[in-house]
Amino acid sequence: MSLKFLSLFACISLAFALPQAPVSEGNGYNISILSPTSDIPGTTPPTTGSPTSAATTASSTGATNSPTPTFVAGKTTVEDLWAQTEKYSPVLVAAKSNLTHSTKFDLPPNPPTYLPSYLSENTKGLKFPKGFRYGVASAATQVEGAAKEDGKGPSVWDYGTHVYPDLYLGAPDVTDDFYHRYVNDFARLKAMGVNTFSLSLSWTRIYPLGSGQVNEAGLAFYDKVIDEAIKNDIQPIVTLFHWDTPLALSAQYGSFMSMNITDDFNQYAETAFRRYGDRVKVWITFNEPRVFCSQTAGNPYNLNFPSGINATTAPYHCTHNLLVAHGKAVKTYRHLVKEGTIKAGQIAFKGDDNKPTPWSNQPEDIEASNRHADFFIGIFAKPVYIDGDYPTTCKETLGSFLPELTPEEQKLIKGSADFYAQDLYRINTAKAAPNGIKACVGNVTDPNWPACQDGRVEYSSGAPGGWGYGQQADPRSNWLVNSWFAIREQLKYLSKTYPTKGGLYISEFGWAEAFENQRTEQYQIVSDYGRETYYRDYLNEFLLSIHQDGVDLRGVFAWSLYDNFEWGLGLTQKFGLQYVNFTDPALPRHFKRSFYAMRDIMQHHLQPEDFNK
C-alpha cells in the first residue's frame, strides 16, 4: 500500500511527521492510530507503556476504557487471542456456496473510444528493456480475507478493527476473499498480460502467535498461491511484512518497540525462505517501514508500549529495531543461498515517499525539501545503501530519541539490499515551517518538527497561487496528485543517491479515482478516466526516464489488482484496476477502463516475450 489512508481520527502527528496520506499500502496513509501524549523530547520518559489518554468510547458495542490485549508466554493460546479480538464483534466469513474455480478467462470487449489517447507521440517506438517486470501489487491483510480460517492467528488489525470499530471504516475479515478465489484472480491477471505479481505473506497465517509453532496450513496456502502464479507465467515477488503485526508479539513485548522482534522476525523470514526459496526469486523484507513506524506501529492506541517509550519516541525505536530485523533477515537469506539450501535471488525492502519540489527558490524551501528527503527516505535508505548510519540531519535533530546504530549493527545493515524499490504515488511540494527551520528544529512542540517543513496540505500537495500541484485524486486521499511532470527528476534523484547493481523498481503506484465510492451504477464505477490518465502519464515518464535519462528501471507494479481493504478507510477508498462489488456475497470482479489501458500500453511498449499471452 501503500499511501492510502486518510486520517479520519484525532491523532497526533508523529515522528517523521507531516500529515500524510492514508495508510494504504502505501498508498494511503491513515495517520497513525496513536493516542495523544504530553510526553515530548526533552522531558522525562514515562515509566509505563500505557497510553496517556484512553478512548472514551472504544466501540459502538460498548467497549470502553481502552481494552488492552494480553499475552502470557506459554499460556495464552491462539483461541484466547481470538476471544479477546471478538469480545465485542465476531469475525465475518465469506460466502462459499456458489464458488467455482476457473483457470481460463476471456476478456470482455474493449471499452469504446479510448485507445488512441494512450499511444503518446513522445514515446512512440520506445520499448522497455528485455526482462522488464510488469505487474500489480497486493497485501495479505488488504485482499485475503479468511481472517480466522485454517489456524491463522490475529494481527493488530484484526484486534483493532473489532475492539475499536469506531476508529475504522470496516474490518479485513472478508475483503476480496483472495484466500478462496486466487485461482480465478490469476486467470484474470493473465488476461491483463502481467508477468509479475507482488504479494505479501501473512505472518500470523504462518506463525499464529508470531513465533513458536508454525501453522502448516498457512504454509500450504502460500505454496498453492505461488504455484498458481507460476502456472500462469506470472513470477511472484514476496513481501514478508506488510504492517500486519502479530497481536501476540504486540501484547507480549510491544512488537517493534522491542529488540525481541528482530529474532522473531528472523525466524519467520527463515521459514519462508526455506519453504518458498526454490520458486521465489525476489524478496521484500518490509513494506514502507517509514509509514509503518511513524503511523501504524502503535496500533491500536499505543496499548502495548514497553516502559520508557511513548508516542513521541516510539517511531524511532521502531526505526532502529526494524532496520536490525531487516539486516538479520537478509544475512539469513544470503547464508541459505551460499550453502545451497535455496536458489539465488534478490532481496531488499520497499521505501516510500519522495524528495519534494521546493515551494520556491528560497534557500529555506530548498532546505525543507532536503530535510523531507532525509526523514522520509534517507532514514532507512542511507543505512542500507550508503554507510550503515542515519542521515546527519536526522541524528542532529532527534538526538537521543533516535537509538544509535552500533558498529556491529551498521556492519549488518550496510549493503543489505540487492536493488532499490520505491512506492512512488506522487511528488510533494515542500515549504519551510512558518516560523523558520532553525526555530522549528529547536522546538519539539512545533507541529512541523522534526522535518520542519510546513505540514499543511496546501503546502505539500499544492502550488503557489492557490493551485493544486497536479490533477487531484479523491478527497479522501488529498495527499495524492498526478505529478507526472516531476517523475523523471525523482527517478534520477533516487538512482543517483542510492545506486545499486540490481536497478530500481517502482514497487507501487496508483490512483484513487475521485468520488468513485459514491457512484452507484457499474458503468459509472468502471469508467475511471482519471486513473487511466494517471497510468498513461506515469508509464510514459518511466519510458522516457529509461531512454533519455539513463535510469536503470527494471520494473513497475500498479496498486492494485482490485479494490480492497484500504486500512483505516476500509472498503470505501478505491485504488483497484478492477471493481469488486462488495455488496454481493459472490464478490464479482469487473475490469475498469484503466485495466484495458494499462494492458494495451504495456503490450505496445514491452518486448514481445515479456508480455504474458
N, C-alpha and C positions, 0 to 999 in steps of 0.2 A: 501497500500500500501502500505503502504509500503515503501523499499529503491530503488526506481526505476527511478531515473530520472536525467540522466547525465546533467552536466552543459554545455550547448551549448552557453551560453551567457557570456558577460563580466560583471561580478558582483563581489561584494566584498565578502570576506569570513567572515561571521558574527559570532558573539557570540560564540556559542558552537563549533565552527568554523573550524574544519578540513574540507578540501574538502570532500564532501560526495557523496554518490550515488545519483542517480536521484531521484527526489521526487516521488517516486511511493509509493504507499501505503505502504511507507514504503515501500516499496520496492522501490527502486529507489529514487533518490533524485535529483531534479533539483536544483542546488544551487540557493538559493533564488533570485527571480527576483527583486532585490533591487538595487536602484541606488547607484553609488559611493558617498562617502561622505568624507569630510575632518574633520568632527566632531568626535573627539576621546575622550575617557575618560580623564578627567583632564582639558578639555577646557570648555569654557562657552557654555552651551546648546543653540541651535538655538532658535530664538523667533518665528519661523514659522514651520508649519508642512510640508512645501513644500519640494520636493526632491531637493538635492543640485545640480543635473545636470539633464537637460531634454533630452529626446530622440530626436535625430536629425531627425530620420525618424521613426515614430511610426507604420506605416503600409504601405504596398505596394499600398494601395489605396489612399494614400495622407494625412493621419493623421499626423500632426506634432505638435511640441510644447507641448508634453505630455498632451493630453486631460485628464481632471480630472473629475470623476463622481461627480455630485452634488445632494444633497438631502435636502429638506426643510420639516421638520416635519409638517404634517397636510396638505401639499400642493402637494408634489411630489407623483405621483401615480406609480403603477407597470408599466403601459404603458409608463410613462415618462422615467423610468429607462431602459426599453427595447429599447426605441427610442435612448437613449444615447449609449446603447450597440451596436445597429445595425446601427449606423450612417455611418460606412464605409463598413460593410459586413453583410448580412442578416443571421439569424439563419436558418439552414437547417432542414428539416423534413424527417423522414424515409418513405420509400415506404411501403404502406399497402395493395395494391390492391390484392395481392395473398396470404395474410397472413391467415393461418389456424391454429387452436389450436388443439393439441392432448395431451391427458393426459396419453397416453401409448407410450412406445418407446421400440423397440427391438434393442439390440446392434448388430452392425456388427460383423463378425467373428474376433477372436483374431488375432493380428499380428503374423507372423511366427517366430518361433525360438527365443523366448525371455524369457519365464517363468523361466527356471532353474536358470538363473543368479540372480533371485530376492529372492530365498529362501536360505538365508545365513545360514551356519552351526553354526555360533556363536549365532544365535537367534533361533535355531531350538527348537520347543516346547514351546517357551515363548509366553505368552499372555498379551495383555493389560488388565488392571483391568476392572472389571464389571462396566458398565456405562460410559466407556471411550468415549469421544466426538471425532468423526472423521468427518472432514468436509472440506469445501472450503470457501474462503473469497472473498468478493467483496466490492465495494464502489459506492454510488449513482452516483457521477459525472463520474466515470470511466465506468459504464456499462449501466445506464438507458437510455440515450438519452432523447427525448421528452423535450428538454431544455426549451421550451416556452409553452408547452401544459397545458391545464386544469388549468390555473391560476397560474402556477409556476412563481416566481419572479427570477430575475437574481442573480447569485452569482458573486464573484470576478473573477472566472474562465470563466464565460460567457463573462464578460466585457473584461477581459484581452485578451482572445483569439480572440476577434472580433475587438477590438480597437487597439491592438498591435499584429497583426498576425505574424509579422516577428520574434517575440520572441518565438513563439510556433510552433511545428510541427503538427498543426491541432487544432480543437476545439471539445468539447464534445457534439456537437449538437445531433448527432445520435448514435455514437459509437456502442454498441451491441444491442441497442433498446430493452433492457430488459423490458422497460416500457410496450411494446406491446407484448413481446414474453416470458414473465416469465412462463406461463403455460407450454410451450414446454421445457423451460430450466429446470424446476423442474422435468419433466419426465426424462430428460437426466441425471440429478443428481441422481435420484433414481436408475437408471441403474448402477451408479458408486458405490452404496452401502453406500453413506454418510448418517450419521444420524443427521448432524448439518449443518446449513448454516449461515455464518456470513455476514450480510448486514449492510449498513448504510442508515439512512433516510436523505433525502434532506431537510435541514432546510427551504429553500425558496419554497419548494413544499408545506410545511405546513404553514409557515408564509412568504408570498411573500415579505414582507418588513422587515422581521426579527423579528418583534413584531407587536402588534396591532391586526388586523383582521386575523382570521385563515381561511385557504382555505380548505373547506370540501372535495373538490375533491382530494386534496393531501392526506388527512387523509384516505379517502376511498380507494385510491390506495394501501396504505400500509396495510389496512385491508385485501384486496384481496391477496396481496403477502404473508402475514403471514399465512392466512388461507390455501393458496395453498401449502405452505411449510409443514404445519402440516398435510394436507390431504395426502401428500406423505411420511408421517412418518419422516419428517425432522424438527428438532427443530430449530427455528430461534434464533440467537444471534444478538441483535440490537445495533448498534453504533449510537449515537446521532450526532456526529460531525466528519466528515472525510474531513476537510480542506475547505469545500465549504461555506466560509463566505458570509452571505447575503450582496450584494452590497449596499443596503440601509444603513446598520449599519456601513459599512466601510466609506461611504460618509458622514454619519451624524456625527459620533464622533470618527472614527478611529478604530472601532471594538475592537479587543483585546488589543489595546493600551490604552483603557479607562476602568475604573471600571464599566461603564454603561453596559458593556457586561455581567456582572455577573447576573444582574436581567433579561435581555432579554433572556439569555440562560436558566435561571431557568424557566422562563415562558414557553419556548418552550419544555424543558425537562418535565415539569409537564403535559403539554398537551399530550405528547407522553406516559408518564407513565399511565395516566388515560385512554387513548384510547386503549392501547395495553397490559396493565399490567395484564389482565386476561389470556393472551396467551403467553407472552414473559417471560421466566424465568431467562434470563441472559442479562444484560445491560452493555454497554460500554459507558462512557461519552465522552471521547476524544480519537481519534486515533493519536498515535505518537506525543504527544504535543511538544517534543523536536524538531522534524523535522519541525513541523508547525511553532513554534515560531522563530526558527533560520533561516528558509529558505523560508517560504511562507506567513507569516503573513502580510507582507507589499505589497503583490501583488496588482496591478502591479506598479512598480516604486515608492513605498512608497508615493503614491499620497495623501493619507489622514491621514498622521501622525498628531496628535494633537501638539499644541505648546509645545516646550520643549523636544520633543522626536525625535531622529534621527536614522539613520540606525545602529549605534553602540549600542545605548541603547535600541532600540525597542525590541529585543528578550527577555530582562529581564523584561520589563514592561508586555509583553505578558505572560511570565512565571508566574509572580505573579498573574495577573488577571485571567489566565486560571485555576490556582490552586484554587483560591477562587470560580470561577464559578463551578468547579468540586465539591468542598465541599458543596456549596449550593444545587446543584442538588442531590447529594447523601442524604443530610439531608431531602430534599423534598421527595425523593423516600422512605426513611425509615419511614417517617411520614405517607405517604399514606399506606404503608404496616401495620404499627402499628394500624392505625384506621380502617383497614379492607377494605379500598377502592379498593386495588389491592392485588393480591396474592403475597406471599413472594417469593423472588428470590434472585439473587446475582447481585452485581454491582461493577465495577472497571473502570480503564482506561487502555489503551494499551500503554505500553512502547515500546522502540525500542533499537537497537544497542547492545553493548556487552562490557564486560571487556576484553580488548585485551591481547594477549600473548606478554609479554615483548620481545623486539628485541634481548636482551641478558640478561645475569645475572647481568649486571652492575646496581648499585643502581638507577642511573638516569632513566634507561629504565623501571625499575620496578615502580619507582615513576610516570613515564609518563603513564603507564598502569592504575595505581590507579587514577590519575587525570582524565584520559579519562572516567573511570567508574563514577566518581563524576559528571562531566559535562554532560555526555551523558545519564546517567541513574539516578544517585542519586539526581540530582537537582529537579526531580519530584518525584522519588520513596521514598526518605528519608522523606520528609514532610508527605507523605500519609501513609507510612508503619511503620515508626520508631517513630519520635518525633515531627512532625509538623513543622520542620525547615529545611533549606537548609544544605548541607554539609559544613563543616568549610572551606574546600578548596575553594569552590565557593564564600563564603562570604568574605574571606580574599583577594581573587584575584580581585573580581568585585567591592568591596566596595559599594559606594553609587549608582552605576549603577544597582544594584540588589535591588529592593524595599523590604524593611523589611516586614516580616510577623508579624503582630501584635499578641499579646497573644490571642485575640479573633479569629483571622484567623487561628492561629496554632491549637486551640482547634477544629475549624470547620473542618480542613483538616486532622488532625491526625486520623488514623483509618477509613478513608473514602473509604475503598475498602474491598471487601469480598474475593477476590482471587488475584493472580498476573498473569498478561497477558503480554507477551513479543513477539514482532515481531522479529524473530531471523533468519535472512537470512544467516549470515556468522559471522565469528570471525575475527577481525583485528589483526594486529601486532602493537606494539607501541614502538617508539623510541623517546628519548628525543629531544627537539628542538635543532637545530645545535649549537646555542650559549649557551646552557645550560638552565635548567629550571629556576634557580634563576634569570638570566639575562632576560629571557623572561617574567616572572611574573612582573618584574618591568618596562617593556617596552611595553606599549599598542600599539605601532606601529609595533611590531613584528607580522608578518603574522600568527604565530602559537599561539598567545595569544587568549584566556585565558587558554586553556587546556595545552598549551606548550608542545605538542608532535609534532614531525616532520610531517607536513601535506602533504608532497609529497607522491603520491600514491604508489611509490615503497617501502615506509616505513610504509604503512598501509595495503597494500594488497600483499606485497612481503615478502621475507625471505632472510636472509644473504646468500651471494654468488651470488646474482642476480637472484634467483629463485622466482617464484610465491609461495604464501603461500599455494596454493591448485589449483585444476583444475579451470581454468579461464572461466568466463561467456562471454557473448557478449561484445565486446569492448565498446559499448555504456554504459555498466554497469560495468566499470572497478573496481568498489568497491566490486563486488560480486565474491567470490571464494567458491568453495566447501570445506569447512573447517570442515568436519565431525569428524576429529580426535580431535578437540577441543570442540566438543559439550558437552560431558559429564562433563568436568570441568566447562563449562559455566553454565549448569543446576545446578550443585552443588553450584556454587557461588550464583546464584540467589535465590535458595531455602534457603541457609544459611543466606544470607544477608537480604532478605525480606520475611520472613516466614509468611504464612497465613493459616488459618483453611480451606480455600477454595481451596488450592492447586495451582498448576502452570499450565498455558496454554501457548502453543506456538501458538499465535494468527495469525501469518502469517509466512510462509517460502516458498520459491520458487526460480525458476531459469530462467534466460534469456539465452535461447539456442543461442550459438554463430552463428552469421550471418543468423539467421532464417529469418529475414526480406528480405534478398537478395535471398532466394530460390524462384523459380518460379513454380515448379511443386508440386502438392498436396502431392504426395508420399514422396517428399523430406521434405516438411514442417512438416508432421506428424511423421517423423522418428527422434524424438528428443531424441537421445541416451544419451546426456549429462544430460538432465532433468530427464530421467529415473534413471540414476546413482545417481544423487543428491538425489532424493526422497528415493531410496533404502538405500543409505548410512545414511541419516538422520533418517529415520524410525528405522533402526537397532540400532542406537545410542540412540534413545529415549527409545526403549525397554530395552537396557542394563542399561540405567540410572535408570529405574524403578526397575529392578530386581537385579542389582549389587550395585547400589549406594543409593538405598532407596529414590530416588526423587519422590515426590508426584505429578507426572504429570497426569493431568486429561483430556487433550485433545490437538489435533493438527489440524491446519487448513491450507490447501495449498493455496498459492496465484498463480494462481487464477482459477476460474472455466472456464474461456476462455480468449483469447487475448482481450485487452480492451484499453481504453484511458489512456496511461501512462504519465499523466501530461505534462510536457514540451516536452516530446518525442512523444506525440500524439499517433498514431496507429503504430508507427514504431518499438517500443520495445515490444517484445513478452514474456509474462510470463504464458500464458494460458495452461491448460491441454487440451483445445480444440482450434482448429484453426478456426478462423472466417474469411471468405472471404469478406473483406470489399469492394472489387470492384464489388461485386454482390449486387444489391439492396435488394435481399432476405436475405442477411446476413447469408448464410448457415453455420452451425457449423459442424466440423468434429473432431472426437476424435483423439488425438495423442497417440503414444505408451505409454507415461508416464501415461495417464489416465488408461489404462489397467493394467499397472504395479502397480500403487498405489492401484487400486481396489483389485488386487489379493493379494498383500502384506497384506493389511488390512483385507481382508477376512480370510487369513491364521492366522493372529495374534489377531484379535478381538475375544471377547466372541461371540458365535453364535448369541445371542439375540441382540447384538449391531450392527451387520451388517445388513443394510437395504435391505431387499429382496422383 
